[in-house]
Amino acid sequence: MIIQAKGIEKSFGTLKVLKGIDFEVKKSEVVSIMGASGAGKSTLLQILGTLSTPDAGSLLIDGTDVLSLGSKALSAFRNKKIGFVFQFHHLLPEFNSLENVMIPGFIAGRPDKEIRKEAIALLETLGLAERMDHKPSELSGGEQQRVAIARALINKPAVLFADEPSGNLDSATKADLHKLFFELRDRLGQTIVIVTHDPGLAEMCDRTFFMRDGLFENQTGNPAARTINP
């Protein structure tokens, strides 16, 4: 299992947002989490992505007990093992596409030549070979999101977390982005967890978990979805 979470609880003041979540994801699965606003989806994703700490429970990511790590070790782990894609891409406006993708590699202390080679390959894979020198303001919304995905993948993360990744895109661009997630799974064996309100995207996933009031109400599986290396 790439993710093993048990008994995850989280409160903000007197409001208990997560009430004992159990959640497991296999290698190369594409899993979605759905639910109404306020159900706890984004809070859970932040905890799974090590951006927030639960009040109770345990969490293993790629075999590592992340809740036992100190702040420096956790930051290093997050940089190398976890990729994030958000509804708003958060690209740095002063850098071009290639530079934005390379930044996490620099933070990880990897050799410049190696990072550049891999960043170019990722951008080419994502259909951005002609846009590497363009800054975010010169890209469409879909192109910006693809750059953000390449950036999230540059350190070959164990899991890619996506929070409403297509929520800010038009219908045609959204469909292309959804297809891209499954191409990444097929080409790279990438494990992906997606928080979404989009039922079309959820139906494409291997499994979908439905949240309500801080708990998983139920889950569904897509028999047509294909998982590599279960």
Residue pairs with C-beta under 8 A, 6 or more apart in sequence:
1 24
1 25
1 26
1 27
1 60
2 25
2 26
2 27
2 29
2 61
2 62
2 158
2 159
2 191
3 23
3 24
3 25
3 48
3 59
3 60
3 61
3 159
3 191
3 193
4 24
4 58
4 59
4 60
5 21
5 22
5 23
5 24
5 47
5 48
5 57
5 58
5 59
5 60
6 22
6 57
6 58
6 59
7 20
7 21
7 22
7 56
7 57
7 58
8 18
8 20
8 21
8 22
8 23
8 44
8 47
8 54
8 56
8 57
8 59
9 16
9 18
9 19
9 20
9 21
9 54
9 55
9 56
9 57
10 16
10 17
10 18
10 40
10 43
10 44
10 47
10 52
10 54
10 55
11 17
11 55
16 214
17 40
17 43
17 214
18 40
18 43
18 44
18 47
18 54
18 214
18 215
19 213
19 214
19 215
20 56
20 57
20 215
21 40
21 44
21 57
21 214
21 215
21 216
22 216
23 44
23 48
23 209
23 216
25 31
25 159
25 191
25 193
26 191
26 227
26 230
27 189
27 191
27 228
27 229
27 230
28 185
28 189
28 190
28 191
28 227
28 228
28 229
28 230
29 191
29 192
29 206
29 207
29 227
29 230
30 181
30 182
30 185
30 191
30 192
30 194
30 204
30 205
30 206
30 225
31 192
31 193
31 194
31 205
31 206
31 207
31 208
31 209
32 193
32 194
32 195
32 196
32 201
32 202
32 205
32 207
32 208
32 209
33 41
33 44
33 45
33 193
33 194
33 195
33 196
33 208
33 209
33 211
34 41
34 195
34 196
34 197
34 199
34 202
34 208
34 209
34 210
34 211
35 41
35 210
35 211
35 212
35 217
36 212
39 211
39 212
39 213
39 214
40 211
40 213
40 214
41 195
41 211
42 163
42 195
43 52
44 211
45 161
45 163
45 193
45 195
46 52
47 53
47 54
47 59
48 59
48 61
48 161
48 193
49 78
49 82
49 84
49 161
50 61
50 66
50 74
50 77
50 78
50 82
51 78
53 67
54 67
58 65
58 67
59 65
59 66
59 67
60 66
61 77
61 81
61 82
61 158
61 159
62 81
62 158
62 159
64 77
64 81
66 74
66 77
69 77
76 108
79 104
79 107
79 108
79 155
80 108
80 155
80 157
81 155
81 157
81 158
81 159
82 157
82 158
82 159
82 160
82 161
83 151
83 152
83 153
83 155
83 157
83 159
83 160
83 161
84 152
84 160
84 161
84 162
84 163
85 145
85 148
85 149
85 152
85 160
85 161
85 162
85 163
85 165
86 148
86 162
86 163
86 164
86 165
87 163
87 164
87 165
87 166
87 167
87 168
88 168
89 136
89 144
89 145
89 147
89 148
90 148
91 100
91 136
91 144
91 147
91 148
91 151
92 99
92 100
92 103
92 136
93 135
93 136
93 137
94 135
95 103
95 135
96 132
96 133
96 134
96 135
97 123
97 128
97 131
97 132
97 133
97 134
97 135
97 136
97 139
97 143
97 147
97 150
98 116
98 119
98 120
98 123
98 132
98 133
100 136
100 147
100 148
100 151
101 119
101 122
101 123
101 147
101 150
101 151
101 154
102 115
102 116
102 119
102 154
103 151
104 151
104 152
104 154
104 155
105 114
105 115
105 118
105 119
105 154
105 155
106 112
106 115
108 155
110 155
115 154
118 154
119 150
119 154
120 132
122 150
122 153
122 154
123 129
123 131
123 132
123 147
123 150
125 150
125 187
126 146
126 147
126 149
126 150
126 180
127 146
128 143
128 146
128 147
128 150
131 138
131 139
131 143
131 147
134 143
136 144
136 147
139 147
140 173
141 168
141 169
141 170
141 173
142 169
142 173
142 176
142 177
145 165
145 166
145 169
145 177
146 177
146 180
149 160
149 165
149 180
149 184
152 160
153 160
153 184
153 188
153 190
158 191
159 191
159 192
159 193
160 184
160 190
160 191
160 192
160 193
161 192
161 193
161 194
162 181
162 192
162 193
162 194
162 195
162 196
163 195
164 195
164 196
164 197
165 177
165 181
165 194
165 196
166 173
166 174
166 177
166 178
166 196
166 198
166 201
167 196
167 197
167 198
169 177
174 198
178 198
178 200
178 201
178 204
181 192
181 194
182 204
184 190
184 192
185 191
185 192
185 228
186 226
186 228
189 228
189 229
194 201
194 205
196 202
202 208
203 222
204 222
204 225
205 222
205 225
206 221
206 222
206 225
206 226
206 227
207 219
207 220
207 221
207 222
208 219
208 220
208 221
208 222
209 216
209 218
209 219
210 216
210 217
210 218
210 219
210 220
211 217
